[in-house]
Amino acid sequence: MPTRARRADRRGEALSKETIVHAAIELLDVEGEDGLTFRTLTARLATGAGAIYWHVANKDELLVAATDVVVAAALAHEARDATPQEAIRAVAIGVFDAIDAHPWVGTQLARAPWRTAMLDIFERIGRRVQALGVPHAGQFTAASSLVSYILGVASQNAANAVTARLHLPDTPRGDFLAAMAAGWAKLDGGAYAFTRAMAGALRDHDDRTEFLAGIDLILAGIVAAR
């Protein structure tokens, strides 16, 4: 009879790390980080825990690998003849859409800013900031401001969508925004004058359009300061 070690070797050879990571992404998208356990993963892959541990040491390593895969896909498409502004917008909307589809990614990027995925985003943005002609002394501030805006707004947008699905699962997004706008319109005009005035903008806005408008505002400031 084969030894236990040999059986573990065969399970490891039959299962690739790529398969494990993609299964983890599917679980994270549906169940969130708390729903990703090695028990649920072994059940989903119909394998034993040893086969997974052969490729991944622990949950943290698996989360890092899953985040790297999602971010790499988000950054994969880039036009060669794009201007620096166009390239920054492309990176921004790619990350925005990735976090919208995988809300857990925003948390992971914030949790481990020294990991590959975060470094890749910062590198892409930083090179385009250099291409804009920003002086060296201002490049870190410009790149950091863009990355902070991208991740902050994308993560907040994804969190809002998750909250809406949890508490109002049968309410279309348009109706959800209309209900919020109606609430804003009823606010006290003295204490919340600006918010009340923005009720119509909240009702009619598009998240992606507003996000990119914010990117353009930051880029306009970077170019003006240059």
N, C-alpha and C positions, 0 to 999 in steps of 0.2 A: 504494500500500500504506500502511496506517496506521503511524504511527511507534510506536516502543517505548513512549513515554510514553502515547500514546492507548490502546494495548493494556492497559497497567497501569491506566489510568483505568477501562476497562470491567470489568476483573477486580474492582477495588475497588467499583464500583457493584453488581456482581452478588452480593457477599458482604457480609453485615452483621457488625458487631462482636458483636452478640448471638449470632449463629450460631457465630462463632469462639470466644467465651467458653464457650458450652455444650459445644462439642466439646472444648475444653480441660478442662473439668470432668470429662467422661466419661473422658478419657485419664488425668487425675490420679487418679481413683477406682480405675482398674484398674492403672496402671503406676507411680503415685507421681510425685513431683516430677522424679526423674531420667528418667522415661519421657516427660516432656513436652518435646519439642523441636519446632522449627519444621518439621523434616523429617517427623516423625511426624504433625504437625498438617496439613501440606499433603497428605500421603497420605490422611489420614482425610477431608479435605474435598474431595479430588480437585481441587485448585487449585494455583496457583503461589505461591511465597513472596511475590512482589510484592503479591498481593491481600491477604495477611494483614498485611504491613508497612504497607499503606495505612491499616489500622485500628489496629494495635497496634505500638508502636515496638520492644518487646523482650519477653523472657520475664518479667522482673520486673513490667512493666506488665500483662501477661496474668495473672500470678498474683494481683496486687492486684484486678483486675477480677473474676476467678473467685471470690475470697474475698468480695468485696462482694456478689455475686449470691447465694451460699450463705447468708451471714449475713442479708441482707435478707429472704430467704424464711423464715429461722428466726424473725425478729422480726415477721413480717407479721401474725400473728394475736394479737389482744389484746382481752379482754373490757372493754367500757367501764365496767361497774359493778364491776370487780374491786377488792378491797382492795389496799393497797400490798404486803402479804405475798403475796397471790395473784398479783399482777402480777410480782413478783420471781421467784416460783416458775415462772411461765409463761416468762419470759425465760430462766431458768436451764435448764429442761428443753428449751426450743427450741434453745438453743446446744449443750447436751449431745447431743441427737439429731443435730444437724447435724454435729458433729465425729465422732460415732460413724459416720455414713454417709460422711463425707468426712474421713478422718484427717489429711490434709495441711492442713486449715484451721487446726487448732490451732497448727501450726508457723508458718504465715503470720501469724496474729494476734500471736504472740509476737515475730516478726521485725520487724513494722512497726506498733507500737502507736499511732503517730500517724495511721494511715490511717483512712479512712471507716468500715470495718467495726468496728474496735476502738472508735472514738469513739462509734458508734451503740450498742454494747453498754453502754459506760460511761455514756452519757447516759440510757439507759432505766433502768438500775439506780439512778443518781444521783437521778433525779426521784422515784423511789419511796422512796428513803431520805429525801429531803426531806419527802415526804408522810407518812412515819412520825413526823415531828416531831423528828427528830434535830437538835440544835443545830448551827449553822453550823460551829463549830470541829471537830465530830466527823464531819461529812458525808463528807469525803474519805477518812478512815480506814475508815468503814463501807462506802462504795461500793467502795473499792479492795479491801477484804478479801473482799467478795462476788465481785467480778469475778475476783480471783486464784484463789479457790476454784473458781469455775465453770470457768475455762479450765484450771486445773491438773488437776483431777480428770477433766474431760472428755477432755483430751488424753492423760492417762495411761491412762484406760480404753480409748481408741481405739488407743493404742500396744500395749496388752496384747492386744487383739483381733487386731491385725495380726501380732504375734509368734506368737500361737497358730495363726493360719491358715497362717503360713509354715512353722512347725516341726511342727505337728500338724494338717495339713489335713483329715484324715478323722475327727477327734475332736470330738464334740459339746461345746458349752461346759459342759454339766452334768458330763460325764465329766472334762473338763479341770480344773474346780474340785474335783471329788472327788479327783482324783489329787494336786492341790496340797494339799488338806486332809489327805490321808493322809500326805503328806510332813511337814506341820506337826506332825501327831500323834506323829511319831517323833522330833521334835527333843529335844535334851537339856533336861530340865525345869529345870535350874539356870540355864543360859545363856539359854534362851528360854522362860521360864515363861509369860509373857503370850501370846506367839505360839502356843505349844502349846495353851493354853487356848482360843484363838480358832479352832481347827481346825474345829469344828462350825459356827461362824458363817460361815466362809469357804465351806464346802461348800453351805450353804443360802441364802446371801444373793442378792439381786437388785441388780445394779449401779445401776439407775435409782432404786430405792427407797432404797438407801444414800446415793446422791448427794443426793436431796431431803431425807433426814433430816439430812444435814450442813448444807444450806441452812437448815433449820428451827432447828438449833442456833445458827447465826450470827445469824439473825433474832431468836431469843430473847435472845441476848446484847445485840444492838443495842437492842431494846425495853427491856430491863432497865437498860441504861446510860443510856438517854434520861431 
